[in-house]
Structures are given as structure tokens and as C-alpha cells.
Amino acid sequence: MAATVTTEGTQSPARVPRRLIRRGRRARPDREPKLNWRIRLRRDKSLIIMTLPAVVLLLVFSYLPILGNITAFQYYDPLVGIWNSTWIGLQNFQQLFNDPLFWEAMNNTLAISAIQLVLFFPIPIMLALLLNSVLSQRLRSVIQSVALLPHFFSWVLVITLFQQMIGGAGLLNQFLRNHDIGVWNIMTDPTTFKLLVTSQVIWKDAGWGIIVFLAALSAIDQNLYEAAAVDGAGRWRRMWHITLPGIKGTIVLMLVLRLGNILNVGFEQLLIQRQAVGHDAADVLDTFSYYYGIATNNYGYGAAAGIFKSVISLVLVYGANKLAHLFGEDGLYRS
């Protein structure tokens, strides 16, 4: 570097122009040189071919159906198509917000979501912590496989099993009859229906939910546990100071995703049991869109309910992600 001589006879580094300093700050020595798109296409050809089927499926089944939301602003007639149907503006939305059945379905959706958030969301975390504390790898694999198995059952089979256990002719009521105690058909009781569907979700999907948390637990450095044990930390202190902070980011991420799906409380599960408990207890936004939109050929009305649910879900995801940023977590994405 060139140097200048000061009045005291000492040498000082030559002054570097500010434009060169700014250019140097912008320049990153570890940044790869920008390649031509043809070179990048040739370099990533194998990856592009592998991801192409997934991109096509995503476009066909996830993005093209978005165009169907136009019917929410029409009196849609499938015989004449979207372009020839009558445009009615926001009339479907006005009818939706004045419909007491819609608000009844909205209340049921929010109530079931709140119950599942409190009772279901912590269970996969607790099961993952329990499995992580099991020393035998074989026993851990057996417990995980048994807990994971119900996820692959259909809702018809799950509800049939519950019917055989706690239905009117199930094992519980047979036991109550044998001991001269009054019977209780839980499967047809509207007052306990929200707890019933939550218990079915827990039984079916708790084992599936532990996979993500077990992966997060496996990423924790085992040297931290050994160092804490040498310092005299017990099992609970190691869990509080090492395990839970280690999976805190994953818990926040799953919570953000859960809040984004708070209005998706299931369709098949509630559709199957709706007849037994009545629409007052079993109607949620998804079944409302089906029964009062598709089943009555009022497609625009059902599309309006679907758009309302999507907008609320988007706002919830955005708000939950901002809240995660405030607590110092990455959340779903980092802006």
C-alpha cells in the first residue's frame, strides 16, 4: 500500500477514496462469479429434471385451481362456464356474512382449533422428549413404530374403532350395563363432540407429529449433555437448559404452521360423523362450503367461503411469523 509522509516525519497509509471503500464493502471475496443462465442451466440440468414433475403437479393441483376463485364473484353456471356466467360482484360475500349458519360453522371451527391447539399440539413434543430419554434404541424404535401406525389408517377405520370402543354398543357401554350403570353414547353426544374429534386426532396423528421433533433433538450436541452431567446437572435441568432451548426454533416453526392451518380442522372426519351429532355441532367451514355450496350447486357461495378462510389463514401466518421474529426466532421465513 502506498504511504504518505507527515510533518513529523512518520509515514501514514495513503488515504483510500471513499468510492473504493464502498465498492470494497459491497464486494464479497467468497461470492461465486455470476454465471450465464445457459451455463447454470447446463450445470443444474439433473436437479431441474428431478424437480420438474413436482413443479408440474404443484402447478396443476395447487395454482391452476386458484383461478376457480373467480366464481366467488359470479352466479356460476357450470353449463355456460366461467366466462359466460353472470357477474354479481360481492353479493356472495354479503349473503355469506348475513348467514347465521356460516357464523355457526365459524364458531365450531375456532372452538375445535383452540381445543386442538391446547390438547394436541404439546403431545408430540412430550412424546418426542419421552422417546429421546429412552436409552434402548430397539425399544425406542418399537414405541415410535406403534405410535406412528394409526397415521396410516383412514378416517373411516379410526371412527369405526372409536365406535366399537365408546359407541352405544361398544365395550365401554357393555361394561356399564353389566354393572347396572347408565349408558353413555359418546359418539352421538353433541356436547362432547369437540373433545371427541380432538381425541381422535390425537390418537391418529400424535405419532406422526413426533418425527419433526425427534429430528430436532438428534441435532443437539451430545457433548452439552455430558458437560452438564459432569457439572452435576440432573435429568430435569438438562432438559430445561439444553433440550428445550435446542428445539425451541422447531417448536415455534410448527406453531406458526399450526396457526396458519387453524381454520383447517378436517373434512372427512367431520363429514362422516355429522349425521350422528347434527349440523349444529359438526359443521365447520370446510363442510359448510361443501353442503351449502357444492351440494346445492351454489358454487360461487362455496367459493366465497373458501376465499374468506384463505385470507384469514394468510393473515394468521403473517402475524404469527412476525411474532416469532419479535421473540428472536426465524419462524416460517426471514424477511
N, C-alpha and C positions, 0 to 999 in steps of 0.2 A: 504494500500500500504506500502511495506517495505521502511524504511528510512535509510540513512547513516549519520554518524556524521562527520562534517567538522572540520578543525583545530581550528576554532573559537569556537567550542563547540555547534554550532547550527546544527539542523538536516535539511537535504535536501532530497527530494524524491529520491528513488532509480532509477538509470538510467535504462530505458527500452530498451532492444535490438531493433535495427532498423528493424530486420525482423518481430518482433512482431508489431512494429508501422505500417509497410507496410501492414501486414496482417489485422490489425485493420482498416486501411483506406479502404481496399478492402471490408471488411465485412460490410454489411448494416444491422443494427438491425431490420429494418422494412421489410426486404426481406422475402418472404414466403419460407419455406423449399421446396427444389426441390422434386417433387413427381414423382413416377414411371409413365411411359406413360400409363400403364394399369389403374392405379388409376385415372389419368386425363381423360382418355377416358370414364371411368365409370361415373366420376363426370360431364363431359360436354356432356353426351350422348344425352340429349334433344336438346341442341343447335346444335350439329352436325347433328341430324336428320332433324332439321328445315332448316339448310343451305344447306343440300345435294342437293335438287332439283335445287337451284340457281347455285350451283357449276357445276352440270351436264349440265345445259343449257349453262353456260359460256364456258365450255369445248367444247361442241358440236358446238355452233354457233359462238364462238369468237376465240378459239385457234386451233381447227382442221382445219378451212379454211385457216389458215396461211400456212399449208403445200402446198396449191394450188399455192403459190407464186413461186414454183419450175418451173411452166410453163413459167415464165418470161425468163428463160434461155433455153427454148426449142422451137422447132417448133411444138407446141402441136396439136396433132390429137386426138379428143375425141374417135374415133373408136378404137385406139390401146392403149389409156390410157397414164398415166404419165410415167410409167417405160419403155414403148416401143417407146415413141416419140423421135424425133431426137434432140440431144443436139446441140445448136448453140452458147453457151457462152453468150457474151454481145452484140450480134448482134441486139437484140430487143432494147436495150438501145441506141446503136449508131443510129439506124433508128429513135428512138424517139427524140433524141436531134437534129437531122437534119431535123425534120419535122416542117415546118412553122405553120401548123395548131395546133401543140402541144403548141408552144410558144404563139400563138394567144389565145388559151384556158387558158394558164397560166396567160397572161396579164389580161384577163377578170376576172379570179378568184381573182387575187390580187387586182384589182380595186374594185370589188364588196365587198371584205373583208374589204378594207380600208374605203369605204363609210359606211359599216355597223358598223365598229368599232367606227367611229366618230359620226354617227347619231343614231345608235340603242343602243349601249352599255350604254350611260348615261341615256336613257329614263326610264328603270326600276328603277334606283336609284332615279331619280327625282319623279317618281310616288310613290315609297315607302315612300319618305320623305313627299310628299303631303298627302298621306293617314295617315301617322303617326301623322300629325298635325291636322287631323280631330278629333274633340272631341267626336262626337256621334259614339258609337260603331255600331249602326244599319246602319247609313249612310256609315260608313267605310266598313261594310260587303257588302252592296249593290254595292258600287263602285268597290270593289275588285272582286265580282262575275261577274259584267258586263265586266270588263277588262279581266277576265280570260276566259270567254266563247269562244272567237274566237280561242283559242289554240286548242280546240277540233274539229274544222272544218277541213275538208280535203282540200288539196290544190286546188282540182277541184272546190269546193264550193267557196273558197276565190277568185280565179281568175274569177269565174263567177260573183260574186258580184262586183268585180272591173270592169268587162266588162259592167255590167249594169249601173255602175255609170259614168265611164270615157271612155268607148268604143265609137266606131263610132256611134252607135245608142243609146248611154247611155243618162243619164239625163243631163250631162254637155253639150254635143253637141246639144241636143234638145233645151236647154236654149240659146245656142249661135245662133242656126238657127232662133229661134223666135225673136232674137234681131238683125238679119242681121249681125252677126259677123262670121268670117270664122271658120270652124270646125277644131278640132284638135284631131285626134285619138291617144291618148297617148299609147294605148295598142299595137299598131303596129309601134311605132316610135323607131327605134334602138338607136337614140341619147340620149333618156331619159330612156332607158330600165334599166340601173343600178339603177337609182333613183326609178324607178317603183318597181323593185323587193325588194329594201330596204324598201319602204313604205309598201309593202305587208307583209314583215317580222315584221315590227314594229306593224302593226295592229293585226297580228295574235299572236305574241309571247311576246309582251311587258307585258301583264298581267301575263303571266306565270313566267316571269323573276323577278317580284317583290316579289315572295314568299320567296326567299332566303334572300333578303334584309329586309323584314318585320320580319323574324325570328331573324336576327342580331339586328334589332332595339329593339325587345322585350327583348333582353338580357342586355340592358343598364340599369344601376341602376337609378331608378326614383328619388332617393334622390339627385343625382347630379343636376337634373333639379330644384328641389325645393331649394337646396342650392344656385344655380346660380340665381334663381329668387329673393331670399331674398337679394342677393348681388347687385341686380339691373340690371342683365343681361337681355337684350331683347331677342325676338324670334330668331333673326338672330345670335346674339352672342352665344346663347345656341346651335344653330345648328352648328356653326363653331367650337366651343370649346368642345362640348360634343358629339353631334350626329355623325358628320363626323369622328372624331377620333375613336368613338365606332364601326363604321362599316368599318374602313379602311382595316382591315385584310380581311374581306369578299370581299371588292371591289378588292383587289389585287389578292385574290384567283380566283375570277370569271374572272379577266383579264388574268391570267395565263391560265385558261382553254380556254378562248376565243382565245388566241394566238395559243394554241395547235390545235384548230379547224379552223384556219384561212383559210385553203385550202378546208374546207367543207362548201360550200356556198349553198348547197341544190342540189337535183337531180330532184325530181318530179316537183317542182315549175318551174325550167328552162326547163325541158323536155316538159312540157305542152305548154309553150309559145315560144319554139324555132322556130316552123313553122311560127309564126306570125311576128317575127322580124329578122329571118335569123340566120344562124350559126355563122356569124361574130360577132354578139353581144351577142348571148346566149350560145355559147359553153364555158363550164368550164371544169375542169379536170375530174369531175365525168361523165358528158355527153360525153366528149371526149373518155374516157375508154369504154363507152357503144357503141357509134356509130362506132368507129374505131377499137374496139377490139371484143366485143361480137357480135354485129350486123353483122360484116364481117367475123365471125368465126376465127379471128386472136386473139385467146385468150392470147397468150404469149405477144403480143404487148400491150393489155389492162392491163395485169398483171404487165408489166414493168412500165406503167404509174401509176398504183396503188402503187407499191413499192416506186417509186420516191416521190409520195405525202406523204406516210407514213414516210419516212426518214426525209423529210423536216419538217413535223409536230413534230416528235420526237425531232429534233434539236431545234425547236422553243419553245417547252415545257421546255426543259432543260435550254435553255438560259433565258427564262422568269422567271423560278424558281430561277436561280442564281441571276438574277436582283432583285427579291423580297427579297432574303437573304441579298443583299447589302443594301437594304433600311430597314433592321431590321424586315421584315415580314416572317412568316412561309412559305407562298406560298403553293404549292401543297404538298410538303413533306419537311421534315427537315433532311438533311444528318448528 
